[in-house]
Amino acid sequence: MEHKPEQKRTRDPAGSERSPGTGQSRSTTNNSRPRNNRGSLSGCKVLLVEDDPMNQEVSSELLQFAGASVVVAEHGAAALEKVQQDSFDLVLMDIRMPVMDGLEATRRIRNLPAPLSQIPIIALSASARAEDREEGLSAGVDDFLSKPVPSDQLFEKLANILKTRPTESDSAPPVTDSPLPEALAGLAGIDGLDPALGLRLAAGGTDLYQKLLASFCKNRAGSIDTLRQALADNDTDSARRVAHTLKGSSAQIGAVGLQALAAELEEAIHTGKLTDHPGLEDRTETALNDTIAAITRALPNLAQPPAEKANSFCASELAQTRDTLIGLLERSDFGAIKLIERHQPLFAAAYGAAFAETLAGQIRNFDFAAARTTLAGSHRNPHPRA
């Protein structure tokens, strides 16, 4: 189906009509913040469709820093609902997501009445497969970006689609290789990690890169356990999604060694030839654990979840939280992710740190079925244990 992206127009607070991309903010030289094209997307409203919290964070911060207003949808079904409820200048659509993937969401958006069907859609994918690109174009996407997306490419692509161009006052010098900031100096020399690359992908923003490192260490620790469980359950789609997410997250922080292993693992699962790669899961797990351990040693002050008083919990609060979580998991509701973020220390106090980490890892990796099984096996009469 042919479609032409509609050049939308927005209004400034005074009510005068203007095209997106006319902000006059100057880029900052503060190395703690992203440094590219500040204000170049001023007035644009972007729907970011992304299931991974880490990717949500980096994309949202870069878009907001460039002046865009960002709304996040966790999967394609949520995106389909949001485009019918609100007005957007553009959709950034991840391809591989649970519930409804990006291709199906794109097809359904293109089948909506005009002008909804004409909204520009840029696909985000960590896959370099030619067939994936062809399938996306057939579904109706306007263009592709490969994850992780360098900030200059992101802004240029959006400017092309929206028919805007960053002005000279909007554009900062490109982020180039330079000595690591003092706050990141400890990362130099970590095997398989290119912190300069990770910093560039965060548009030179030291604070953002540290957030991404913290998120990676927290959310990816149990990835291989989750993948193995999915394979044991003959759920190859979930196993492939875990490997795909690990590949993308590793690339985003510059963990090039781990990225290569995760890519090999994803391909082996996709082709059904995992048995032709003996020890690949173990090698990937070792690389993941070593990377997390090295980052944690180098940056011991990375943000950690607030600690609760050891071995202390309220039984009624636990029961209510547990019941709420079970309901969210049964409905495949992504609110389960926010709940476990808030209450992981509560589950740790009641059932032990290992139990809580396993449960949290399953939920963060969207393995809601495994999380339900884990909860079902928890003690009816919980008691604090190490």
C-alpha positions as CSV (number, residue, x, y, z in Angstrom):
1,M,0.0,0.0,0.0
2,E,1.4,3.4,-0.9
3,H,1.4,6.2,1.6
4,K,3.0,9.6,1.9
5,P,4.2,10.9,5.2
6,E,2.1,13.9,6.1
7,Q,4.0,17.1,7.0
8,K,2.4,18.0,10.2
9,R,2.5,21.4,11.7
10,T,2.4,22.5,15.3
11,R,1.7,25.7,17.2
12,D,3.9,27.5,19.6
13,P,2.6,28.8,22.9
14,A,1.6,32.1,21.3
15,G,-0.5,30.3,18.7
16,S,1.5,31.0,15.6
17,E,1.8,28.1,13.2
18,R,5.3,26.7,12.5
19,S,6.9,23.5,11.3
20,P,8.7,21.2,13.7
21,G,12.3,21.8,14.2
22,T,12.5,25.6,14.8
23,G,13.9,25.6,18.3
24,Q,16.8,28.0,19.0
25,S,18.5,26.3,21.9
26,R,22.2,26.0,21.7
27,S,23.9,22.7,22.3
28,T,25.9,22.4,25.5
29,T,29.5,21.7,26.0
30,N,28.9,20.1,29.4
31,N,30.2,16.5,28.9
32,S,27.6,15.1,31.4
33,R,24.8,15.8,28.9
34,P,24.2,14.6,25.3
35,R,25.8,17.0,22.8
36,N,24.1,16.7,19.5
37,N,21.4,18.8,17.9
38,R,19.8,20.3,20.9
39,G,16.5,21.8,19.9
40,S,16.5,20.4,16.4
41,L,13.2,18.5,17.1
42,S,11.5,21.3,19.0
43,G,7.8,21.0,18.6
44,C,7.8,17.4,17.4
45,K,5.7,14.7,19.3
46,V,7.2,11.3,18.9
47,L,5.7,7.9,19.8
48,L,8.5,5.6,20.9
49,V,7.4,2.0,20.7
50,E,10.0,-0.1,22.6
51,D,9.7,-2.9,25.1
52,D,13.1,-2.7,26.7
53,P,13.4,-0.2,29.6
54,M,17.1,0.4,28.8
55,N,16.3,1.3,25.2
56,Q,13.3,3.4,26.3
57,E,15.6,5.4,28.6
58,V,18.4,6.2,26.0
59,S,16.0,7.0,23.2
60,S,13.7,9.1,25.3
61,E,16.5,11.2,26.8
62,L,18.1,11.8,23.4
63,L,14.8,12.8,21.8
64,Q,13.8,15.0,24.7
65,F,17.2,16.7,24.7
66,A,16.7,17.5,21.0
67,G,13.4,19.2,21.9
68,A,10.9,16.4,21.1
69,S,7.9,15.4,23.3
70,V,8.1,11.7,23.8
71,V,5.3,9.2,24.6
72,V,6.3,5.5,25.2
73,A,4.4,2.4,24.2
74,E,5.7,-0.9,25.5
75,H,4.5,-3.0,22.5
76,G,2.7,-2.8,19.2
77,A,-0.8,-3.2,20.6
78,A,-0.2,-0.2,22.9
79,A,1.1,1.8,20.0
80,L,-2.0,1.0,17.9
81,E,-4.1,2.3,20.7
82,K,-2.1,5.4,21.3
83,V,-2.0,6.6,17.7
84,Q,-5.8,6.5,17.7
85,Q,-6.0,8.5,20.9
86,D,-3.4,11.2,20.3
87,S,-1.6,13.1,17.5
88,F,2.0,12.3,16.7
89,D,4.5,13.7,14.2
90,L,6.4,10.4,13.9
91,V,6.6,6.8,15.3
92,L,9.8,5.1,16.2
93,M,8.9,1.4,16.1
94,D,10.9,-1.4,17.5
95,I,10.5,-4.6,15.4
96,R,10.8,-7.4,17.9
97,M,8.4,-7.0,20.9
98,P,6.1,-9.3,22.8
99,V,2.3,-9.0,22.7
100,M,2.4,-7.5,19.2
101,D,5.5,-6.9,17.1
102,G,6.4,-3.8,15.3
103,L,5.6,-5.1,11.8
104,E,2.1,-6.2,12.7
105,A,1.5,-2.8,14.5
106,T,2.7,-1.0,11.3
107,R,0.4,-3.0,9.1
108,R,-2.6,-2.2,11.3
109,I,-1.7,1.5,11.5
110,R,-1.5,1.6,7.7
111,N,-5.0,0.1,7.6
112,L,-6.5,2.9,9.8
113,P,-8.4,5.8,8.1
114,A,-6.4,8.8,6.9
115,P,-4.6,10.8,8.2
116,L,-3.7,8.2,10.9
117,S,-2.6,5.8,8.3
118,Q,-0.1,8.3,6.9
119,I,2.0,8.9,10.1
120,P,5.7,8.4,9.3
121,I,7.1,5.2,10.9
122,I,10.8,4.5,11.3
123,A,11.6,1.0,12.3
124,L,14.3,0.2,14.9
125,S,16.0,-3.1,14.7
126,A,19.2,-4.7,16.0
127,S,19.0,-7.2,13.1
128,A,20.9,-6.6,9.9
129,R,19.0,-9.2,7.8
130,A,18.0,-8.0,4.4
131,E,14.8,-10.0,4.6
132,D,13.8,-8.2,7.8
133,R,14.2,-4.9,6.0
134,E,12.2,-6.1,3.0
135,E,9.5,-7.3,5.3
136,G,9.4,-4.0,7.1
137,L,9.1,-2.0,3.9
138,S,6.3,-4.3,2.8
139,A,4.5,-3.7,6.1
140,G,4.7,0.0,5.5
141,V,7.6,1.5,7.4
142,D,9.1,4.6,5.9
143,D,12.7,3.9,6.8
144,F,15.0,1.8,9.1
145,L,17.5,2.6,11.8
146,S,19.9,-0.1,13.1
147,K,20.2,-0.3,16.9
148,P,22.2,1.0,18.7
149,V,21.5,4.2,16.9
150,P,24.2,6.9,17.0
151,S,22.5,10.2,18.0
152,D,23.6,12.1,14.9
153,Q,22.1,9.4,12.6
154,L,18.9,9.5,14.7
155,F,18.5,13.2,14.4
156,E,19.3,13.3,10.7
157,K,16.9,10.5,9.9
158,L,14.1,12.2,11.8
159,A,14.9,15.6,10.1
160,N,14.7,13.9,6.7
161,I,11.4,12.3,7.4
162,L,9.9,15.5,9.0
163,K,11.4,17.7,6.2
164,T,13.3,19.7,8.8
165,R,17.0,20.4,9.1
166,P,19.0,21.3,12.1
167,T,20.1,24.9,11.9
168,E,23.7,26.0,12.6
169,S,22.7,27.1,16.0
170,D,21.1,23.8,16.8
171,S,24.0,21.6,15.8
172,A,26.9,20.8,18.1
173,P,30.3,19.5,16.9
174,P,30.0,15.7,16.3
175,V,31.0,13.5,19.2
176,T,34.5,12.3,18.5
177,D,36.9,10.0,20.2
178,S,38.7,11.7,23.1
179,P,40.0,10.7,26.5
180,L,37.4,9.2,28.7
181,P,35.9,11.6,31.3
182,E,37.4,11.1,34.8
183,A,34.1,9.6,36.0
184,L,34.5,6.8,33.4
185,A,38.3,6.3,33.5
186,G,37.9,3.0,35.5
187,L,36.2,1.4,32.5
188,A,39.4,1.6,30.3
189,G,41.0,-1.8,29.8
190,I,37.9,-3.9,30.5
191,D,38.0,-6.9,28.2
192,G,35.3,-6.8,25.5
193,L,34.1,-3.3,26.5
194,D,34.6,-0.2,24.4
195,P,33.6,2.6,26.7
196,A,34.4,5.3,24.1
197,L,31.9,3.7,21.7
198,G,29.3,3.4,24.4
199,L,29.8,7.1,25.3
200,R,29.4,8.1,21.6
201,L,26.2,6.1,21.4
202,A,25.0,8.1,24.4
203,A,25.8,11.3,22.5
204,G,28.7,12.0,24.8
205,G,26.5,12.2,27.8
206,T,28.5,10.9,30.8
207,D,25.4,10.8,33.1
208,L,23.3,9.0,30.5
209,Y,26.0,6.4,29.8
210,Q,26.4,5.7,33.5
211,K,22.6,5.2,33.7
212,L,22.7,2.8,30.9
213,L,25.6,0.8,32.5
214,A,23.6,0.6,35.7
215,S,20.5,-0.5,33.9
216,F,22.5,-3.2,32.0
217,C,24.1,-4.6,35.2
218,K,20.7,-4.6,36.9
219,N,18.5,-5.9,34.2
220,R,20.6,-8.3,32.2
221,A,22.2,-10.4,35.0
222,G,19.7,-13.3,34.7
223,S,19.4,-13.3,30.9
224,I,21.0,-16.6,30.2
225,D,19.0,-18.4,33.0
226,T,15.8,-17.0,31.4
227,L,17.0,-18.1,27.9
228,R,17.7,-21.6,29.2
229,Q,14.3,-21.9,30.8
230,A,12.6,-20.8,27.6
231,L,14.6,-23.4,25.6
232,A,13.6,-26.1,28.2
233,D,10.0,-25.1,27.7
234,N,10.5,-25.4,23.9
235,D,9.7,-21.6,23.6
236,T,12.2,-20.7,21.0
237,D,10.5,-17.4,20.3
238,S,11.1,-16.2,23.9
239,A,14.6,-17.6,23.9
240,R,15.4,-15.7,20.7
241,R,13.9,-12.5,22.1
242,V,16.1,-12.8,25.2
243,A,19.2,-13.2,23.0
244,H,18.1,-10.4,20.8
245,T,17.6,-8.0,23.7
246,L,20.9,-9.0,25.2
247,K,22.6,-8.3,21.9
248,G,21.0,-4.9,21.6
249,S,21.7,-3.9,25.2
250,S,25.3,-5.0,24.9
251,A,25.8,-3.0,21.7
252,Q,24.3,0.1,23.4
253,I,26.9,0.2,26.1
254,G,29.8,-0.8,23.8
255,A,30.2,-4.4,25.1
256,V,31.3,-5.5,21.7
257,G,32.6,-9.0,22.8
258,L,29.3,-9.9,24.5
259,Q,27.3,-8.4,21.6
260,A,29.0,-10.8,19.2
261,L,28.3,-13.8,21.4
262,A,24.7,-12.8,21.8
263,A,24.3,-12.3,18.1
264,E,25.7,-15.7,17.4
265,L,23.3,-17.2,20.0
266,E,20.3,-15.4,18.5
267,E,21.2,-16.7,15.0
268,A,21.7,-20.2,16.3
269,I,18.3,-20.2,17.9
270,H,16.7,-18.7,14.9
271,T,18.1,-21.3,12.5
272,G,17.5,-24.2,14.9
273,K,21.2,-25.0,14.9
274,L,22.1,-24.3,18.5
275,T,23.5,-27.9,18.9
276,D,26.1,-26.9,16.2
277,H,27.5,-24.4,18.7
278,P,28.5,-26.4,21.7
279,G,29.2,-24.3,24.8
280,L,27.8,-21.1,23.3
281,E,25.3,-20.5,26.1
282,D,28.1,-21.0,28.7
283,R,30.5,-18.7,26.9
284,T,27.8,-16.0,26.6
285,E,26.9,-16.4,30.3
286,T,30.6,-16.2,31.3
287,A,31.1,-13.1,29.2
288,L,28.0,-11.5,30.6
289,N,28.9,-12.2,34.2
290,D,32.5,-11.0,33.6
291,T,31.3,-7.8,32.0
292,I,28.9,-7.0,34.8
293,A,31.5,-7.8,37.5
294,A,34.1,-5.6,35.8
295,I,31.8,-2.7,35.4
296,T,30.7,-2.9,39.0
297,R,34.3,-3.0,40.2
298,A,35.2,0.0,38.0
299,L,32.2,2.1,38.9
300,P,31.2,1.0,42.5
301,N,28.8,3.9,42.8
302,L,26.5,3.0,40.0
303,A,22.9,3.5,41.1
304,Q,21.5,0.6,43.2
305,P,17.9,-0.1,44.3
306,P,17.2,1.5,47.6
307,A,17.9,-1.0,50.4
308,E,15.2,-2.0,52.9
309,K,16.0,-3.0,56.4
310,A,17.5,-6.5,56.2
311,N,15.2,-9.4,57.0
312,S,12.3,-7.0,57.7
313,F,8.9,-7.0,55.9
314,C,5.2,-6.5,56.5
315,A,3.2,-9.7,55.9
316,S,0.1,-7.8,54.8
317,E,2.1,-5.6,52.4
318,L,3.8,-8.7,51.0
319,A,0.4,-10.5,50.5
320,Q,-1.1,-7.5,48.7
321,T,1.9,-6.9,46.5
322,R,2.2,-10.6,45.7
323,D,-1.5,-10.8,44.7
324,T,-1.2,-7.7,42.6
325,L,1.9,-9.0,40.8
326,I,0.2,-12.3,40.1
327,G,-2.7,-10.5,38.5
328,L,-0.3,-8.4,36.3
329,L,1.6,-11.4,35.2
330,E,-1.6,-13.3,34.3
331,R,-2.6,-10.4,32.1
332,S,0.9,-10.0,30.6
333,D,0.6,-6.4,31.9
334,F,3.9,-4.5,31.7
335,G,3.0,-2.8,35.0
336,A,4.7,-5.9,36.5
337,I,8.1,-4.4,35.6
338,K,7.4,-1.2,37.5
339,L,6.0,-3.2,40.5
340,I,9.1,-5.4,40.8
341,E,11.4,-2.4,40.5
342,R,9.7,-0.9,43.5
343,H,9.2,-4.1,45.6
344,Q,12.2,-6.3,44.8
345,P,13.6,-5.6,48.3
346,L,10.3,-6.7,49.8
347,F,10.5,-10.1,48.1
348,A,14.2,-10.4,49.0
349,A,13.3,-9.8,52.7
350,A,10.5,-12.4,52.5
351,Y,12.0,-15.1,50.3
352,G,15.7,-14.4,50.0
353,A,17.9,-12.4,47.7
354,A,18.3,-15.2,45.2
355,F,14.6,-15.7,44.8
356,A,14.0,-12.0,44.4
357,E,16.7,-11.7,41.8
358,T,15.4,-14.6,39.8
359,L,11.9,-13.3,39.9
360,A,13.0,-9.8,38.9
361,G,15.2,-11.1,36.1
362,Q,12.3,-13.1,34.6
363,I,10.0,-10.1,34.7
364,R,12.5,-7.7,33.2
365,N,13.1,-10.2,30.4
366,F,9.4,-10.4,29.8
367,D,9.2,-14.1,30.7
368,F,6.0,-13.7,32.6
369,A,5.1,-17.4,32.5
370,A,8.3,-18.3,34.2
371,A,7.7,-15.5,36.8
372,R,4.3,-17.0,37.5
373,T,5.9,-20.4,38.1
374,T,8.5,-18.8,40.4
375,L,5.8,-17.1,42.4
376,A,3.7,-20.2,42.6
377,G,6.6,-22.1,44.1
378,S,7.2,-19.5,46.8
379,H,6.5,-20.3,50.5
380,R,2.9,-19.8,51.7
381,N,4.4,-18.7,55.0
382,P,7.4,-16.6,54.0
383,H,10.2,-15.9,56.4
384,P,13.3,-13.9,56.1
385,R,16.3,-15.8,54.8
386,A,19.7,-14.9,53.2
